[in-house]
Amino acid sequence: MNVIKKPRKPSIKLRQLEAILRRLNTNHPRRKDVEEDFFKARAGYKGEQQLDYDLSFLRDHEFLILSDLRLPHQDKYFQLDSLLISPTFFLHIDAKHLSGKIDIDHNLGQMKRTKSNNVEDAYSDPTLQIKRHELQLREWMQVNKHPLLPFESLVVFTHPNAYVKISDGHPHMRRIIKNSLVTEKINELQKKFHHALFSKKELQRISRQLIKQHTPPWEDLLSKYRINTDDILTGVICPECRVTPMIRMHSKWLCHNTSCNFSNRKCHLAALTDYALIFGPSITNPQLRKFLHIPSVYTANRILTSLKYLYAGEGPHRVYHLPLE
């Protein structure tokens, strides 16, 4: 029976883009760039969800499944879409949710996607990435003193309207498949690697360490898109009518839209999540007051104290850690 040890969630980058769009004026000159990347990230997530659905049909296997791992390697990180670990072999699957005609040319080390409107996009050959990740995971296993296990990688195209053409003689042709063949391919690998090298206890220990070393990414997207911090809408957004800002009154948040009048004690939680995604996973009392439109130092302190965030420093210089996940 398969066990999902680390379930799939929207990526930090997807959530960052969504938070920026939620708080960026519709007429902002950089909004279109953010929207384009948001749609790409959302498409990628849909592809990963499709892969998860296909994997749910696996039978008679004993995999531990970990999704969206970002692990340290030397002075950098590497990311794995889906990692399946069993007593006999490890399998990394990289999902690609691209529609159109996909041409993969190993001699040029590239992948070309032609859309229905004949617009072409160029990418690197996805097998180069999975081979690199395979090497990085092997080195991670060695550094963490785990015995090596047979390791396989697959590139899985999940979009129903993807037509994939692979150049003749591609050395990793069998690693590139459509999602409809995932279970069949895994059955083949299960027959190939049938000798158990790890106990269930050892696999549980490895999965715990993988999850422990998972490091959620955060990127300064405001700098990337050249968006001024003052262009970001502040305040608590009403979850009912989207009017901003809500007003803090008697320990509750009240919508000032007279046709709404929604109130709740915990509306600041979503705003603080937006802050962490946009500005980074740390905040001070003055920064919280400015973002939530709270004039009182003591009210802000009560909010921060009640949330039991980890912190460093004392007094007005105390910095609170905001969780990204």
C-alpha positions as CSV (number, residue, x, y, z in Angstrom):
1,M,0.0,0.0,0.0
2,N,1.4,3.4,-1.0
3,V,1.7,6.1,1.7
4,I,1.9,9.8,0.9
5,K,4.5,11.1,3.4
6,K,4.7,14.6,2.0
7,P,1.5,15.7,0.2
8,R,1.3,18.0,-2.8
9,K,0.7,21.7,-2.1
10,P,0.8,24.8,-4.3
11,S,4.4,25.9,-4.6
12,I,5.7,28.8,-2.7
13,K,6.3,30.7,-6.0
14,L,2.7,30.1,-7.2
15,R,1.4,31.4,-3.8
16,Q,3.8,34.4,-4.0
17,L,2.6,35.3,-7.5
18,E,-1.0,34.9,-6.3
19,A,-0.4,37.2,-3.3
20,I,1.2,39.9,-5.4
21,L,-1.7,39.9,-7.9
22,R,-4.1,40.1,-5.0
23,R,-2.4,43.3,-3.8
24,L,-1.3,44.9,-7.0
25,N,-3.3,47.5,-8.9
26,T,-5.0,46.1,-12.0
27,N,-3.4,49.0,-14.0
28,H,0.1,48.5,-12.8
29,P,2.6,48.3,-15.7
30,R,4.3,45.1,-14.4
31,R,1.0,43.2,-13.6
32,K,1.0,41.5,-17.0
33,D,4.4,40.0,-16.4
34,V,3.3,38.7,-13.0
35,E,0.1,37.3,-14.5
36,E,2.1,35.4,-17.3
37,D,4.3,33.7,-14.8
38,F,1.4,33.0,-12.5
39,F,-0.5,31.2,-15.3
40,K,2.7,29.2,-16.1
41,A,3.2,28.2,-12.5
42,R,-0.5,27.3,-12.1
43,A,-0.3,25.1,-15.2
44,G,2.7,23.3,-13.7
45,Y,0.8,22.7,-10.6
46,K,-2.1,21.3,-12.6
47,G,0.3,18.9,-14.2
48,E,1.7,17.7,-10.9
49,Q,-1.9,17.2,-9.7
50,Q,-2.6,15.1,-12.8
51,L,0.5,13.0,-12.0
52,D,-0.7,12.5,-8.4
53,Y,-4.1,11.3,-9.8
54,D,-2.3,8.8,-12.1
55,L,-0.1,7.6,-9.3
56,S,-3.2,6.9,-7.2
57,F,-4.0,3.9,-9.5
58,L,-0.8,2.1,-8.4
59,R,-1.6,-1.3,-7.0
60,D,0.5,-4.0,-5.3
61,H,3.4,-1.6,-4.6
62,E,4.8,-0.3,-1.3
63,F,6.0,3.2,-2.1
64,L,6.5,6.2,0.2
65,I,5.5,9.2,-1.9
66,L,7.1,12.6,-1.3
67,S,6.1,15.7,-3.4
68,D,7.9,19.0,-4.0
69,L,11.1,18.3,-2.2
70,R,13.8,21.0,-2.2
71,L,17.0,19.7,-0.7
72,P,20.4,21.2,0.0
73,H,23.3,20.2,-2.2
74,Q,26.7,21.7,-1.6
75,D,26.0,25.5,-1.5
76,K,22.8,25.3,-3.6
77,Y,19.4,23.4,-3.7
78,F,17.8,21.0,-6.0
79,Q,14.1,20.3,-6.4
80,L,12.2,17.1,-7.1
81,D,8.5,17.1,-8.3
82,S,7.7,13.6,-7.0
83,L,9.9,11.1,-5.3
84,L,8.8,7.5,-4.8
85,I,10.9,5.3,-2.5
86,S,10.4,1.6,-2.1
87,P,12.5,-1.3,-0.6
88,T,13.8,-2.1,-4.1
89,F,14.4,1.3,-5.9
90,F,13.9,5.0,-5.9
91,L,11.9,6.8,-8.6
92,H,12.0,10.5,-9.4
93,I,9.2,11.8,-11.7
94,D,9.4,15.3,-13.3
95,A,5.9,16.4,-14.6
96,K,5.6,18.7,-17.6
97,H,2.2,20.2,-18.3
98,L,2.7,21.5,-21.8
99,S,0.3,21.4,-24.7
100,G,1.0,21.5,-28.4
101,K,3.7,19.8,-30.4
102,I,6.8,18.9,-28.3
103,D,10.0,18.2,-30.1
104,I,12.9,16.8,-28.0
105,D,16.3,16.9,-29.7
106,H,19.1,15.3,-27.6
107,N,21.8,16.3,-30.1
108,L,21.0,20.0,-29.5
109,G,20.1,19.4,-25.8
110,Q,16.8,21.3,-26.3
111,M,13.0,20.9,-26.3
112,K,10.8,23.0,-28.6
113,R,7.1,23.5,-28.0
114,T,4.9,24.7,-30.9
115,K,1.5,26.0,-29.7
116,S,-1.7,25.9,-31.7
117,N,-1.1,29.5,-32.9
118,N,2.4,28.4,-34.2
119,V,4.2,30.3,-31.5
120,E,7.3,28.4,-30.5
121,D,8.9,28.2,-27.0
122,A,12.4,26.7,-26.4
123,Y,13.5,24.7,-23.3
124,S,16.4,22.5,-22.4
125,D,16.1,18.8,-22.9
126,P,14.2,17.7,-19.7
127,T,16.3,14.5,-19.5
128,L,19.4,16.6,-18.8
129,Q,17.6,18.0,-15.7
130,I,16.5,14.7,-14.3
131,K,20.0,13.2,-14.8
132,R,21.4,16.1,-12.8
133,H,18.8,15.7,-10.1
134,E,19.6,11.9,-10.0
135,L,23.3,12.7,-9.4
136,Q,22.4,15.3,-6.7
137,L,20.1,12.9,-4.9
138,R,22.8,10.2,-5.0
139,E,25.3,12.6,-3.5
140,W,22.7,13.6,-0.9
141,M,22.3,10.0,0.1
142,Q,26.1,9.6,0.5
143,V,26.5,12.8,2.5
144,N,23.7,11.7,4.8
145,K,25.2,8.2,5.2
146,H,22.4,6.3,3.5
147,P,23.3,3.2,1.3
148,L,22.8,3.7,-2.4
149,L,19.7,2.1,-4.0
150,P,18.9,1.7,-7.7
151,F,17.6,5.0,-8.9
152,E,15.4,5.8,-11.9
153,S,14.0,9.0,-13.3
154,L,11.0,9.8,-15.6
155,V,9.8,12.8,-17.5
156,V,6.0,12.6,-17.7
157,F,4.0,14.9,-20.0
158,T,0.6,15.4,-18.3
159,H,-1.3,17.6,-20.7
160,P,-3.9,15.7,-22.8
161,N,-3.1,17.9,-25.9
162,A,0.6,17.3,-25.9
163,Y,2.1,15.5,-28.9
164,V,5.6,14.4,-28.1
165,K,8.2,13.7,-30.7
166,I,11.7,12.5,-29.7
167,S,14.7,12.6,-31.9
168,D,16.1,9.3,-33.2
169,G,18.8,7.8,-31.1
170,H,17.9,9.7,-28.0
171,P,19.7,7.7,-25.2
172,H,17.0,8.4,-22.7
173,M,14.0,7.9,-24.9
174,R,12.4,5.3,-22.5
175,R,12.5,7.8,-19.7
176,I,10.1,10.2,-21.6
177,I,6.4,9.1,-21.5
178,K,2.8,10.4,-21.4
179,N,1.0,10.2,-18.1
180,S,-1.3,7.5,-19.3
181,L,1.7,5.1,-19.2
182,V,2.9,5.9,-15.7
183,T,1.5,2.9,-13.9
184,E,2.6,0.6,-16.8
185,K,6.2,2.0,-16.6
186,I,6.3,1.6,-12.8
187,N,5.2,-2.0,-13.1
188,E,8.1,-2.6,-15.5
189,L,10.5,-1.0,-13.0
190,Q,9.1,-3.1,-10.2
191,K,9.8,-6.3,-12.2
192,K,13.3,-5.0,-13.0
193,F,14.2,-4.2,-9.4
194,H,12.6,-6.9,-7.3
195,H,15.3,-7.5,-4.7
196,A,14.6,-5.6,-1.4
197,L,17.6,-3.7,-0.2
198,F,15.9,-1.5,2.5
199,S,13.6,-2.4,5.3
200,K,10.4,-0.5,5.9
201,K,12.0,1.0,9.0
202,E,15.0,2.3,7.0
203,L,12.7,3.8,4.4
204,Q,10.8,5.6,7.1
205,R,14.0,7.0,8.5
206,I,15.1,8.2,5.1
207,S,11.7,9.8,4.3
208,R,11.8,11.7,7.7
209,Q,15.2,13.0,6.9
210,L,14.2,14.1,3.4
211,I,11.2,16.0,4.9
212,K,13.3,17.5,7.6
213,Q,15.9,18.9,5.1
214,H,13.2,20.2,2.8
215,T,13.7,24.0,2.5
216,P,10.8,26.0,1.1
217,P,12.1,28.6,-1.3
218,W,11.4,32.3,-1.1
219,E,12.4,34.7,-3.8
220,D,12.3,38.5,-3.8
221,L,9.8,38.8,-6.6
222,L,9.2,42.5,-6.1
223,S,12.8,43.1,-7.1
224,K,12.6,40.6,-10.0
225,Y,9.5,42.4,-11.5
226,R,10.8,45.9,-10.4
227,I,7.7,46.6,-8.3
228,N,8.0,49.2,-5.7
229,T,7.0,48.1,-2.2
230,D,4.7,51.1,-2.0
231,D,2.7,49.7,-4.9
232,I,1.6,46.8,-2.8
233,L,-1.9,47.2,-1.3
234,T,-1.7,47.0,2.5
235,G,-4.4,46.2,5.1
236,V,-6.6,43.2,5.9
237,I,-8.8,42.2,2.9
238,C,-12.4,41.4,3.7
239,P,-12.8,37.7,2.7
240,E,-16.5,38.3,1.8
241,C,-16.5,41.4,-0.4
242,R,-12.7,42.0,-0.9
243,V,-13.0,45.6,0.4
244,T,-9.7,46.8,2.0
245,P,-8.7,47.6,4.7
246,M,-10.8,46.0,7.4
247,I,-10.9,47.9,10.7
248,R,-9.7,46.5,14.0
249,M,-12.3,47.1,16.7
250,H,-12.8,45.3,20.0
251,S,-10.4,42.4,19.1
252,K,-12.3,41.8,15.8
253,W,-11.9,42.8,12.2
254,L,-14.8,44.7,10.8
255,C,-15.5,45.4,7.1
256,H,-16.4,49.0,6.6
257,N,-18.5,48.2,3.6
258,T,-22.0,48.9,4.9
259,S,-23.6,46.4,2.6
260,C,-21.3,43.7,4.0
261,N,-20.4,44.4,7.6
262,F,-18.5,41.1,7.9
263,S,-16.6,40.6,11.1
264,N,-14.1,38.0,12.4
265,R,-11.3,37.7,14.9
266,K,-8.8,36.0,12.6
267,C,-8.9,37.9,9.3
268,H,-5.3,39.1,10.0
269,L,-3.9,35.6,9.4
270,A,-4.4,35.7,5.7
271,A,-2.9,39.2,5.5
272,L,0.2,38.0,7.4
273,T,0.5,35.1,5.0
274,D,0.5,37.6,2.1
275,Y,3.1,39.6,3.9
276,A,5.4,36.6,4.3
277,L,5.0,35.6,0.7
278,I,5.6,39.1,-0.7
279,F,8.1,40.7,1.7
280,G,9.7,37.6,3.3
281,P,9.2,35.3,6.2
282,S,10.0,37.8,9.0
283,I,8.2,40.8,10.5
284,T,8.7,43.3,13.3
285,N,6.1,45.1,15.4
286,P,6.3,48.4,13.4
287,Q,6.1,46.5,10.1
288,L,3.0,44.6,11.3
289,R,1.3,47.9,12.4
290,K,2.0,49.5,9.1
291,F,0.8,46.5,7.0
292,L,-2.3,45.8,9.1
293,H,-3.1,49.5,9.7
294,I,-2.9,49.1,13.5
295,P,-1.9,52.3,15.4
296,S,-1.3,50.6,18.8
297,V,2.0,49.0,19.6
298,Y,0.3,46.9,22.3
299,T,-2.4,45.6,20.0
300,A,0.2,44.6,17.5
301,N,2.2,42.9,20.3
302,R,-0.8,41.0,21.5
303,I,-1.4,39.7,17.9
304,L,2.2,38.6,17.5
305,T,2.3,37.0,21.0
306,S,-1.0,35.1,20.5
307,L,0.4,33.5,17.2
308,K,3.4,32.0,19.1
309,Y,5.8,32.8,16.3
310,L,9.5,32.0,16.8
311,Y,11.4,35.2,17.3
312,A,14.9,36.7,17.8
313,G,15.9,39.8,19.6
314,E,14.1,42.0,22.2
315,G,12.1,45.1,22.4
316,P,11.3,47.1,19.2
317,H,14.1,45.2,17.4
318,R,12.5,41.8,17.9
319,V,12.0,39.9,14.6
320,Y,9.2,37.3,14.3
321,H,9.5,34.4,11.9
322,L,6.4,34.0,9.7
323,P,5.9,30.4,8.4
324,L,5.6,30.0,4.7
325,E,4.1,26.5,4.9
